[in-house]
Structure formats: C-alpha cells, structure tokens
Amino acid sequence: MSGEDPGAAGQLVPSPPQWRDVEGTALPLLCRVEQIAVDPAGGAMSFRLHQQGQLVGWDTMWLHVCFDHHQVPILLRPHLVRVLDSSWGSR
C-alpha cells in the first residue's frame, strides 16, 4: 500500500493527483473523512453511511479508510467520501 508514511515531522503526505473527494478536495494521508454515499461496488455499504474514519493509505484504485471503532481498513472509491479535517492525526 502506498501513501503510508506520514512524512517528516508529522506533515501530511499529499495524495496522488487523482485522489479527490466528492467535492474535489485533495485527500491527504491521515485526514478525517465521512462516507457520504452508498455504492457496494465501490466499497460503500449502507450501514457505514455517514460514518467517519481516517484515511490510512491508498493504492492505484482504492482509498484505505479505518472507520471509528474498527481496526480493519475498508477499501473505498474516493468519490464516496468527503474530507472532514485534513489536520494530521486530528480526531
């Protein structure tokens, strides 16, 4: 998985240019996101609608999001989330 190193001195690691949320906001590593749509083919299940989590990585097709109170990253397409807070490590 790429995008896992938070960078020197805790700075945000910018996402690849193609990774933008539903509103066109860049998705930096470790930002807080909310699932805003349902699309099982894109990894967005209805029971996670409006749940929040943290972007912990990405690969060539998927974002890796750890939702609050869950330890296992979920794979989601970027257009199914909205950035809530792009401060590194914020809660």
N, CA and C atoms as an extended XYZ file, in Angstrom:
273
Properties=species:S:1:pos:R:3:atomname:S:1:resname:S:1:resid:I:1 pbc="F F F"
N         0.846       -1.162        0.000 N   MET     1
C         0.000        0.000        0.000 CA  MET     1
C         0.894        1.228        0.000 C   MET     1
N         0.660        2.162       -0.896 N   SER     2
C         1.445        3.395       -0.904 CA  SER     2
C         0.794        4.421       -0.004 C   SER     2
N         1.515        5.498        0.221 N   GLY     3
C         0.964        6.580        0.993 CA  GLY     3
C         0.882        6.303        2.472 C   GLY     3
N         1.701        5.404        3.005 N   GLU     4
C         1.607        5.063        4.418 CA  GLU     4
C         2.506        5.881        5.320 C   GLU     4
N         3.545        6.532        4.812 N   ASP     5
C         4.481        7.278        5.645 CA  ASP     5
C         3.940        8.673        5.894 C   ASP     5
N         3.687        9.057        7.157 N   PRO     6
C         3.120       10.375        7.413 CA  PRO     6
C         4.077       11.519        7.130 C   PRO     6
N         5.292       11.256        6.752 N   GLY     7
C         6.211       12.311        6.366 CA  GLY     7
C         7.036       12.822        7.526 C   GLY     7
N         7.988       13.639        7.193 N   ALA     8
C         8.889       14.206        8.191 CA  ALA     8
C         8.126       15.143        9.106 C   ALA     8
N         8.418       15.081       10.371 N   ALA     9
C         7.856       15.978       11.385 CA  ALA     9
C         6.329       15.965       11.395 C   ALA     9
N         5.720       14.823       11.057 N   GLY    10
C         4.266       14.702       11.140 CA  GLY    10
C         3.495       15.496       10.114 C   GLY    10
N         4.122       15.870        9.005 N   GLN    11
C         3.417       16.621        7.973 CA  GLN    11
C         2.569       15.683        7.129 C   GLN    11
N         1.473       16.220        6.602 N   LEU    12
C         0.604       15.427        5.747 CA  LEU    12
C         1.325       15.022        4.470 C   LEU    12
N         1.070       13.801        4.053 N   VAL    13
C         1.592       13.318        2.775 CA  VAL    13
C         0.505       13.572        1.745 C   VAL    13
N         0.798       14.355        0.704 N   PRO    14
C        -0.241       14.625       -0.288 CA  PRO    14
C        -0.622       13.359       -1.041 C   PRO    14
N        -1.876       13.280       -1.418 N   SER    15
C        -2.344       12.135       -2.181 CA  SER    15
C        -1.961       12.306       -3.646 C   SER    15
N        -1.992       11.204       -4.387 N   PRO    16
C        -1.794       11.341       -5.832 CA  PRO    16
C        -2.855       12.276       -6.411 C   PRO    16
N        -2.562       12.969       -7.504 N   PRO    17
C        -3.481       13.983       -8.051 CA  PRO    17
C        -4.889       13.463       -8.328 C   PRO    17
N        -5.035       12.191       -8.656 N   GLN    18
C        -6.363       11.660       -8.988 CA  GLN    18
C        -7.242       11.451       -7.757 C   GLN    18
N        -6.670       11.497       -6.556 N   TRP    19
C        -7.462       11.237       -5.357 CA  TRP    19
C        -8.068       12.528       -4.818 C   TRP    19
N        -9.344       12.719       -5.106 N   ARG    20
C       -10.128       13.869       -4.647 CA  ARG    20
C       -11.449       13.336       -4.113 C   ARG    20
N       -11.974       13.992       -3.095 N   ASP    21
C       -13.259       13.558       -2.556 CA  ASP    21
C       -14.400       14.031       -3.461 C   ASP    21
N       -15.627       13.831       -3.032 N   VAL    22
C       -16.809       14.175       -3.824 CA  VAL    22
C       -16.872       15.662       -4.143 C   VAL    22
N       -16.273       16.505       -3.293 N   GLU    23
C       -16.294       17.956       -3.508 CA  GLU    23
C       -15.038       18.466       -4.209 C   GLU    23
N       -14.141       17.561       -4.616 N   GLY    24
C       -12.924       17.967       -5.308 CA  GLY    24
C       -11.771       18.313       -4.385 C   GLY    24
N       -11.919       18.046       -3.095 N   THR    25
C       -10.867       18.333       -2.121 CA  THR    25
C        -9.825       17.226       -2.148 C   THR    25
N        -8.551       17.609       -2.105 N   ALA    26
C        -7.470       16.616       -2.057 CA  ALA    26
C        -7.617       15.765       -0.803 C   ALA    26
N        -7.181       14.518       -0.886 N   LEU    27
C        -7.293       13.559        0.205 CA  LEU    27
C        -5.909       13.233        0.760 C   LEU    27
N        -5.381       14.057        1.661 N   PRO    28
C        -4.068       13.748        2.221 CA  PRO    28
C        -4.140       12.565        3.184 C   PRO    28
N        -3.067       11.849        3.269 N   LEU    29
C        -2.971       10.724        4.185 CA  LEU    29
C        -3.265       11.185        5.605 C   LEU    29
N        -4.027       10.403        6.331 N   LEU    30
C        -4.408       10.618        7.732 CA  LEU    30
C        -5.492       11.675        7.938 C   LEU    30
N        -6.079       12.180        6.843 N   CYS    31
C        -7.193       13.114        7.021 CA  CYS    31
C        -8.424       12.354        7.504 C   CYS    31
N        -9.352       13.084        8.115 N   ARG    32
C       -10.624       12.519        8.558 CA  ARG    32
C       -11.614       12.624        7.403 C   ARG    32
N       -12.376       11.543        7.172 N   VAL    33
C       -13.352       11.509        6.086 CA  VAL    33
C       -14.678       10.949        6.593 C   VAL    33
N       -15.721       11.215        5.814 N   GLU    34
C       -17.051       10.668        6.075 CA  GLU    34
C       -17.530        9.986        4.806 C   GLU    34
N       -18.098        8.793        4.930 N   GLN    35
C       -18.719        8.140        3.774 CA  GLN    35
C       -20.031        8.847        3.509 C   GLN    35
N       -20.237        9.350        2.287 N   ILE    36
C       -21.404       10.178        2.002 CA  ILE    36
C       -22.379        9.554        1.006 C   ILE    36
N       -22.066        8.362        0.512 N   ALA    37
C       -22.947        7.701       -0.451 CA  ALA    37
C       -22.845        6.192       -0.273 C   ALA    37
N       -23.824        5.490       -0.850 N   VAL    38
C       -23.839        4.035       -0.818 CA  VAL    38
C       -23.551        3.526       -2.223 C   VAL    38
N       -22.577        2.643       -2.336 N   ASP    39
C       -22.224        2.007       -3.603 CA  ASP    39
C       -21.445        0.736       -3.290 C   ASP    39
N       -22.137       -0.401       -3.140 N   PRO    40
C       -21.444       -1.639       -2.782 CA  PRO    40
C       -20.285       -1.978       -3.720 C   PRO    40
N       -20.403       -1.657       -5.004 N   ALA    41
C       -19.309       -1.935       -5.941 CA  ALA    41
C       -18.085       -1.073       -5.645 C   ALA    41
N       -18.306        0.089       -5.020 N   GLY    42
C       -17.215        0.986       -4.655 CA  GLY    42
C       -16.790        0.841       -3.208 C   GLY    42
N       -17.305       -0.183       -2.508 N   GLY    43
C       -16.931       -0.441       -1.124 CA  GLY    43
C       -17.767        0.274       -0.088 C   GLY    43
N       -18.722        1.099       -0.513 N   ALA    44
C       -19.501        1.920        0.411 CA  ALA    44
C       -20.839        1.251        0.733 C   ALA    44
N       -20.867        0.554        1.857 N   MET    45
C       -22.079       -0.161        2.273 CA  MET    45
C       -23.030        0.782        3.018 C   MET    45
N       -24.323        0.477        2.974 N   SER    46
C       -25.331        1.347        3.587 CA  SER    46
C       -25.152        1.472        5.093 C   SER    46
N       -24.672        0.451        5.779 N   PHE    47
C       -24.528        0.536        7.236 CA  PHE    47
C       -23.384        1.456        7.657 C   PHE    47
N       -22.529        1.879        6.713 N   ARG    48
C       -21.465        2.837        7.026 CA  ARG    48
C       -21.789        4.253        6.562 C   ARG    48
N       -22.960        4.467        6.000 N   LEU    49
C       -23.339        5.791        5.514 CA  LEU    49
C       -23.245        6.805        6.653 C   LEU    49
N       -22.537        7.885        6.420 N   HIS    50
C       -22.298        8.988        7.363 CA  HIS    50
C       -21.375        8.622        8.522 C   HIS    50
N       -20.767        7.437        8.483 N   GLN    51
C       -19.760        7.126        9.496 CA  GLN    51
C       -18.461        7.826        9.122 C   GLN    51
N       -17.658        8.110       10.136 N   GLN    52
C       -16.406        8.819        9.942 CA  GLN    52
C       -15.226        7.905       10.221 C   GLN    52
N       -14.112        8.226        9.583 N   GLY    53
C       -12.899        7.459        9.782 CA  GLY    53
C       -11.687        8.251        9.336 C   GLY    53
N       -10.566        7.558        9.264 N   GLN    54
C        -9.306        8.204        8.902 CA  GLN    54
C        -8.716        7.497        7.685 C   GLN    54
N        -8.248        8.293        6.732 N   LEU    55
C        -7.585        7.760        5.548 CA  LEU    55
C        -6.194        7.272        5.958 C   LEU    55
N        -5.962        5.974        5.866 N   VAL    56
C        -4.696        5.403        6.324 CA  VAL    56
C        -3.796        4.948        5.178 C   VAL    56
N        -4.278        5.026        3.951 N   GLY    57
C        -3.454        4.640        2.807 CA  GLY    57
C        -4.264        4.645        1.529 C   GLY    57
N        -3.610        4.314        0.436 N   TRP    58
C        -4.281        4.211       -0.858 CA  TRP    58
C        -3.448        3.332       -1.752 C   TRP    58
N        -4.049        2.867       -2.820 N   ASP    59
C        -3.314        2.157       -3.856 CA  ASP    59
C        -3.774        2.731       -5.190 C   ASP    59
N        -3.613        2.008       -6.265 N   THR    60
C        -3.925        2.570       -7.578 CA  THR    60
C        -5.417        2.755       -7.838 C   THR    60
N        -6.285        2.063       -7.067 N   MET    61
C        -7.727        2.143       -7.317 CA  MET    61
C        -8.559        2.505       -6.098 C   MET    61
N        -8.027        2.344       -4.905 N   TRP    62
C        -8.843        2.430       -3.700 CA  TRP    62
C        -8.203        3.296       -2.627 C   TRP    62
N        -9.062        3.927       -1.814 N   LEU    63
C        -8.631        4.546       -0.571 CA  LEU    63
C        -8.743        3.488        0.518 C   LEU    63
N        -7.887        3.553        1.509 N   HIS    64
C        -7.929        2.637        2.649 CA  HIS    64
C        -8.342        3.476        3.860 C   HIS    64
N        -9.562        3.230        4.363 N   VAL    65
C       -10.134        4.030        5.444 CA  VAL    65
C       -10.392        3.146        6.655 C   VAL    65
N        -9.905        3.581        7.820 N   CYS    66
C       -10.251        2.937        9.086 CA  CYS    66
C       -11.375        3.742        9.715 C   CYS    66
N       -12.563        3.154        9.752 N   PHE    67
C       -13.694        3.831       10.375 CA  PHE    67
C       -13.533        3.783       11.887 C   PHE    67
N       -14.093        4.789       12.550 N   ASP    68
C       -14.018        4.855       14.008 CA  ASP    68
C       -14.530        3.550       14.614 C   ASP    68
N       -13.839        3.078       15.630 N   HIS    69
C       -14.194        1.866       16.373 CA  HIS    69
C       -13.977        0.582       15.580 C   HIS    69
N       -13.242        0.656       14.472 N   HIS    70
C       -12.910       -0.539       13.688 CA  HIS    70
C       -11.417       -0.514       13.397 C   HIS    70
N       -10.790       -1.647       13.461 N   GLN    71
C        -9.344       -1.734       13.275 CA  GLN    71
C        -8.940       -2.093       11.843 C   GLN    71
N        -9.855       -2.672       11.091 N   VAL    72
C        -9.529       -3.163        9.752 CA  VAL    72
C        -9.840       -2.091        8.711 C   VAL    72
N        -8.868       -1.710        7.872 N   PRO    73
C        -9.148       -0.720        6.820 CA  PRO    73
C       -10.170       -1.245        5.811 C   PRO    73
N       -11.046       -0.366        5.385 N   ILE    74
C       -12.058       -0.651        4.366 CA  ILE    74
C       -11.617        0.033        3.077 C   ILE    74
N       -11.787       -0.638        1.960 N   LEU    75
C       -11.433       -0.067        0.660 CA  LEU    75
C       -12.631        0.682        0.095 C   LEU    75
N       -12.422        1.943       -0.261 N   LEU    76
C       -13.488        2.793       -0.818 CA  LEU    76
C       -12.972        3.563       -2.018 C   LEU    76
N       -13.860        3.872       -2.931 N   ARG    77
C       -13.536        4.764       -4.041 CA  ARG    77
C       -13.599        6.205       -3.517 C   ARG    77
N       -12.741        7.095       -4.006 N   PRO    78
C       -12.654        8.451       -3.461 CA  PRO    78
C       -13.914        9.301       -3.596 C   PRO    78
N       -14.711        9.088       -4.635 N   HIS    79
C       -15.908        9.918       -4.832 CA  HIS    79
C       -17.024        9.583       -3.837 C   HIS    79
N       -16.779        8.619       -2.963 N   LEU    80
C       -17.793        8.208       -1.981 CA  LEU    80
C       -17.526        8.758       -0.587 C   LEU    80
N       -16.498        9.620       -0.469 N   VAL    81
C       -16.170       10.210        0.827 CA  VAL    81
C       -16.056       11.724        0.708 C   VAL    81
N       -16.108       12.371        1.879 N   ARG    82
C       -15.924       13.823        1.977 CA  ARG    82
C       -14.886       14.073        3.057 C   ARG    82
N       -13.921       14.934        2.776 N   VAL    83
C       -12.906       15.296        3.765 CA  VAL    83
C       -13.562       16.123        4.865 C   VAL    83
N       -13.305       15.738        6.115 N   LEU    84
C       -13.827       16.478        7.264 CA  LEU    84
C       -12.746       17.374        7.869 C   LEU    84
N       -11.545       16.832        7.964 N   ASP    85
C       -10.450       17.546        8.607 CA  ASP    85
C        -9.147       17.008        8.035 C   ASP    85
N        -8.338       17.891        7.515 N   SER    86
C        -7.093       17.432        6.922 CA  SER    86
C        -5.886       17.689        7.830 C   SER    86
N        -6.139       17.959        9.108 N   SER    87
C        -5.029       18.134       10.052 CA  SER    87
C        -4.482       16.772       10.411 C   SER    87
N        -3.175       16.623       10.329 N   TRP    88
C        -2.564       15.327       10.588 CA  TRP    88
C        -2.867       14.844       11.991 C   TRP    88
N        -3.397       13.620       12.079 N   GLY    89
C        -3.622       12.981       13.350 CA  GLY    89
C        -4.719       13.576       14.204 C   GLY    89
N        -5.527       14.467       13.667 N   SER    90
C        -6.579       15.069       14.495 CA  SER    90
C        -7.724       14.093       14.675 C   SER    90
N        -8.491       14.300       15.706 N   ARG    91
C        -9.644       13.459       15.982 CA  ARG    91
C       -10.869       14.294       16.142 C   ARG    91
